[in-house]
Amino acid sequence: MLKKSHVGKWLSATVLAFFEDAKTLITNAMAALGTTPVTFAASQTAFEASLINLDSLFKTGAASAHSKKLLELDAKRDGLFTGVRLLVQSHTYHPDAEVRAAASLLELSINAYGRGLVRRPLADETAIINSLLNDWKEKSSLVGALPAIAGLPAFVTALTAANTEFNTLYLKRTTETAQEPGFTTEEAQAATIAAYEAVLVKIKGYSEVAENPAPWKTLLSQLSALWDKYETNEAIREGHGAAAKAAAKPS
């Protein structure tokens, strides 16, 4: 579920986002449970405290000056994506049957990536938008459907540009922050990883011995799925990076 050697290769922002998402799943599970066992609460508190420290290290770096611009770009692409989704959805009711069919194909492709995209972690949202736009450029049925929706190509062009601009600045902030003198998150990350592992041990224990193990098993499954999602996204990012480097080499 958690491979420390893999986490060590991730961008600092991705590490932080993963643990923030894990914290949310744990918090929600305990709220649904009603009463948090005392022995688990101690481990949960220690994990959250380590995460606060890691978060503060990341946000106090000089490169966080990019943060305001990133928020603006994120809001811009969220608005464009929402516009794309609503435009496509509205055309599923178009009087022309061919337009309805094209819109239905595009709507299915959007829904395939899940609802609530604009509420996903930043890096996750970037990867999903890229995948969706690539589908629309590469899959023949979708390429043919795009021109049937009046105004959609312009939206797609703007969304592509906004997502690219966001990702470029996001990676720049991460790189600059990591290179800052005095910005060392290795110990903070190690502490967070250790605290999270302690939480996982507790969850696994309760999933085996609790009077009602179902909620604990569900939480364990959710955290495992979260790990798989981040690991897949990072593998894709690393693959793209390797491909770009290979392409840049003189033949």
N, C-alpha and C positions, 0 to 999 in steps of 0.2 A: 504493500500500500504506500509506503514512504521509503524512497531510496535516497539516502543522504548524498551519495555520489552524484546523483542526477540533479538534485537541488543545487549543488555547488556550481553547476554549469549554467544555471538560469540567471537571467537578468535580475538585479536587485528588486526592481519594481514587480517582477513576476513572482518572486518569492513572497514579497509582502502581500500581493493580491491573493495568492493561494492560501496563505494562513488567515487572512481576513475572511475569505469565503468559508474556510473551515470553522472559524470562530462563529460565524453566522449560523452554520448548520448545527453546531453544538448548542448555541444559545437557544435556537428555535426548538431543538429536541428537548432541552431541559424545561422550557416553558410549557411544552405539550405534556411533559411528564408530570408537571405540577410540583413535585417535591424532589429536589436534587439531593442525592445521598451526600452526607457530610464528607466522606472520603473522596468522592468524585469532585465535589465543590472546591476542595483544596487544590487539586491538580488543575482544574479549570481556571481558577484564579491565577495560579502561577503561570499558566500558558498565556492568559490575557495580559498579564503584567509584562512578560517578555516581549509580547507583540507590540505593546505600547512603546517600549524602549526601541525596538527595531524601527517602528514607524517614525518616531521622533528623529532618529539618526538620518533616515532617508529624506524627511521633509525639511531638515535644517540645512541641507547642503546648498551651496551657492547656485547649483544648477536648478534648484527649485524655482528660480526666477522665471523659468519657462512654464511653470505650473499654470499661471493665469491664462497664457495663450493657449495651453493645452485644453483648459476648460472651455475656452471660447470655441476652439476647433471641434471639440467633442460635441458641444451643443449644436454647432453648425451641421455636422454630419448626422446627428440624431434627427434634426429637423428635416434634412434632405431624405433620410431613410424613411421617416414617417410619411413624407410627401409621396415617395415612391410607392409605399405600401398602400396608402389610401387611394392613390391614382389607379393602381392596378385593381384594387378591390372594387372601386366604383365602376370600372369597365366590365366587371363580371355581370353587370346588369344592363349592359349596352343593348340597344335594340337590334344591332347587327349581330347575327349568330357567329360570324367569323371573328369579330372583335371579342365577343364573350368567350369564345374558345381559347383565343390567344391569352386573354386576361386570366382565365382559369389555370392555364399552364404556368404562367408566371407566378400566380398566387400560390400554387402548389410548391413551386421551387422556393419561395420565400418561407412558407410554413415548414418546409423540410428542415430548416435550420432552427426551428423553435420560435416560440413567441417571446415577447419581452426582451428582444435583442438590445434595445437601448439601455436596459438595466443591467446588462452583463458587465463583467470586469473590462477595463479599457483595452487591454491587449487581446482579450478574448473577442471583443466586439470587432476589433480591427481584422482579426483573422477570419471571422465569419463573413464580414462584408466583402473581403477579398475573395473568399470562396464563392459567395453568391454571384458577384460580378463576373468572376471567371466562368461560372456556369453559363451566364447569359452571353458570354463572348464565344464560348467553345461548343456548347451543345446546340446542334443544328435546329432542333425544335424550338428552343428558346430564342436563338438568334432570329429566327423567322417570326417569332411572336412579338418581339420588341417594337418594330415599326408600326404594328397595328394599334398601339396605344398612343394617341395623340399627346405630344409633349413629353413622353417618357424618355426618349433618348437624351434630351437636354438634362433631365433630372439625373440620369445615370452618369453622364459626363461630369456633372457637378459633384455627385457623391463620390465618384472615383477620385477626383482631384482632392476633395476634402479629406477622404480617408488616407490618401497617400501623404498629404501634408501633415496630418495628425501623426501618422506612424513615423515619419522622418523626424519630427520634433520630439516625439516620445523617446525614440532611440537615442537622439542627441542628448536629451536630459539625463537619461540613464548612464550614458557613456561619460559625460562630464562629471556627474555626481560620483561615479565610481573612481574617477581619476583625481578627485580632489585630495590635496594633502590633508591628512587627519580624518578622512572619511573612510573608516574601516568598519565594515559591518560583519566581518567574519565571526567575531566573538558573539555579537548580538544574534546573528543568524544561527550559530551553533546552540546558543541558549534557547532560542525559540524552537529549534528542531528537537532538542532534548525535552523541553516542556511538552511539546506536542506528542512526542513518542510516549511520554508518561500518561498523557490523556488517552491515547490509543490503547495502552495496556489496560487501563481502568475500564474503558468501554468494552473491550474484548472480554474482560473478566465478568462484567455484569451481563454480557450477552450469553454467558455460559451458566451463571449461578443465580441470577436474579429471579425472583418469584414470577415476574412477567418479563421475560427476556426479549420479547418482540420489539419494543421501542429501541433497545440497545442494538439489536441486530440490524434494524432499519438504519440507524445512525451510522453504524459501521459500514453498511453498504453504500450509503450516501457519500461518506468520506472517501471510500475506495473509488467511486465513480468520479468524484471531484479530482482525485489524484490522476486517474486515467485521462481525464479531459485536459488537464494542464500538461501532462507528460506528452500527450499527442500534439498539442499546440506548439510546445517547445521543440519537438522533433521536426515539425513542419518548418518552424522558424530557422532552426539550425541547418535544415536541408536547403532552404532558400539562400541562406548566407553562403553555404558551401558552393552552391550553383553559381552565385554571383561572382565569387572569387575565381572560380574556374573559368567563367566567361571573360573575366578581366585579364586573364593571363595571355600574353602574346603567343600566337600560334607559330 
